[in-house]
Amino acid sequence: LQLAELLLHLAEQFEIHAAQLTPRSLRGASAAPDPERVTTPPSPRRHPMLDAISTDRSWERRLAPTGLFVLRYGLVFLLVAIGIMKFFAFEAIAIRPLVEHSPLMSWMIDAFGLRGASALIGVSELIVGGMMLTRRWFPRVSGYGSLAAAGTFLVTLSFLVTTPNAPTGFLMKDLILLGAALYTAGEAFAAARR
């Protein structure tokens, strides 16, 4: 209802200003205005909602905390979802070339087999996501979880160098995820000091 009132008010203001335009003013004539046509414009009435929008800056103060919430819990969701997928054969097969060519992770296939290596990676992602999830109660634990997530994303980014024909676009997203993990780590450690 308030939005409808605001739109009606804006439409009225437009009509008032449009009515004040004359053909001469539209042509930009520099001749002296006709004294009979000169009128003082009525004082514009402001809709109370316009005042509220222009003075209430609470939405601006909520942007950073909302963004931080989305960063942290978006990472948690992503880590948990990807961690769960690591227990399925299709995901193990998909990560095989990445893990095989990585000097940091290739030993896992020899030690645990493809499915075992994939499951171990999945467990680590689930643990990291769970650690990050504890921010409200244990901010220091969440901070360490975010640092572990940053390590995960650094390893994933290393696949760009170690894997021939690496899926570049797919892996580049981890650069942004790395930044999000570092930011949430910093915020969690700062909260732990308070």
N, C-alpha and C positions, 0 to 999 in steps of 0.2 A: 504494500500500500504506500509506504514512504517513497519507494522508488517511482511509483506512478505519479505521486505528487511532485517529486523532483522533476520528472520529465515534463509534466504539464507546466511547471514554473519556468523551465528553460524554454519551452515553446512560446510561452507568453512573452518572455524577455526578447526572444528572437523577433516576434511580431511587432513589438514596440520599436525596436531598432530598425526593422525593415520599413515600417511606416514613416520613419523620419527621413528616409532617403528620397531625394527628389531627382528628376531627370537631370537637372543641372549638376547636382552633386555627383551623380554617377558619371557624367561626362568629364568631371574635373574642371568645369568652367571657372575662370579666375575673375569673372565679373562680380561686381558687388551683389550680395544676396538681396533678393526682393524683401523689403521690410515687412510686407504683409505675410510672407511665408515663413519668416523666422519665428520659430517657437522655441521655448525652453523645453528641453526634454524632461519628461517626468522623472522624478527620482526613482531609480530602479529599486524594485523590492527584491530583497534577497530571501531566498528560501532558507529556513532554519537548518535544513540538512546541508546546504552549502557551507554554512558557518561551521557546522560540526565536522565536515570533511576537511576544511581548511585549518581548523585549530586542533583537532584530535590527531595526535601523532602516535597514539599507542600502537597502531598497526606497524609503524616503522620500528618501534622497539621490539616487536614480536618477530620481526623477520630473522634476525640472527639466531635466537633460540630455536625457532622453527626449522631453520636451515640446518643447525647443528643436530637437531633431533632426526631430521631426514637423513643426514650424512651417517650418523652413528647406526641408527636402526635399519637404514637401507643396507649398510655394510653387513650388519648382523643377518638380515634376511638373505642377502646374496651368499654369504659364507655358509649359512645353514643349508640353503637350497642346493648350492653346488656341492657341499659336503655330502648331502644325501644322495645326489646323483652319482657320486663316485662309487657307490655300492652296486651300481648296475653295469652290466656288461657293455652296453653301448657307450657309456662314458669312459670305461677303461680302455676300450678300443680307440676312442677319440683322442685320449691323452697319450697313447703309446708313443707316437713319433716325438712328441715333446719331451717325454721322460727319457726315452732311449738316447736322445742326443744331448741331454743335459749332463755336464760333468758333476753337477751337484746331486742329481737324482737317479742316474742310470743304474747305480748299484742296487737300487730298490727292486728292480725287476728280477735281477739275479737272486737276490735274497728272499723275496716274498712272492715272486711270480707277478704277472700283470694284474690280476684281480686283487691280489694281496697288497701290492703297491698302491693301487687305486684306492682300496679301502683304507689303508693307512693314511693316505693324503686326505681322504674324506673325514676320518676321525680327527685329524689335526684341525681341519677347517671347522668341524663342529665344536671342538674345544675352544678354538679362538673366538668363534661367534658367541658361544656361551659366556666366555670371559668378558667380551665387550658388552653383553647384555646386563652385566651386574653394575653398571655405572651408578645407578641410584643408591645402591647399598654399599658397594665396595669400589669407589672410583679408582683406587690404585690398581686393583685387579683389572678393571676395564681398560686402564691406560696400558698395562702390559699386554692385554689382549689386542689393543689397537696396534701396538708395536709389532706383535707377532703377525698381525694382518699385513702390516707394512712389509715385513720380511717375506710373507707369502707373495705379495704383489711384486716385490723386487725379483724373486726367483722366477715368477711368471714372465716378467719383462725380459729376463735373461734368455728366455726361449727365442726371442727375436734374433739373438746373435748366434745361439747354438744350434738351432733347428733349421735345416735347409728347407726352403719354401715354406717358412713359418706363416701362419695366417695373421699377417700384420695387423689388419683392421681389428680382428678379434682380440688380439693381445694388447693393442694400444689403449684400450679402455682401462687397462690396469694402471696406466699412468695417473689417471684421474682418481682411481680407487686408492692408489698409493698416497696421493695428496689428502684424500678424505681420511685415511687411516692415521696419517701423521697429525692432522688437525685434531681429530678426536682424541688421540693420545695426549697431545698437549693440553687440551681442555680437561681431560680426566685427571691428569697429574696435578694441574693447577687446583682442581676441586679437592683433591686429596690433601693438599697443603692447608686448605681453609679450615 
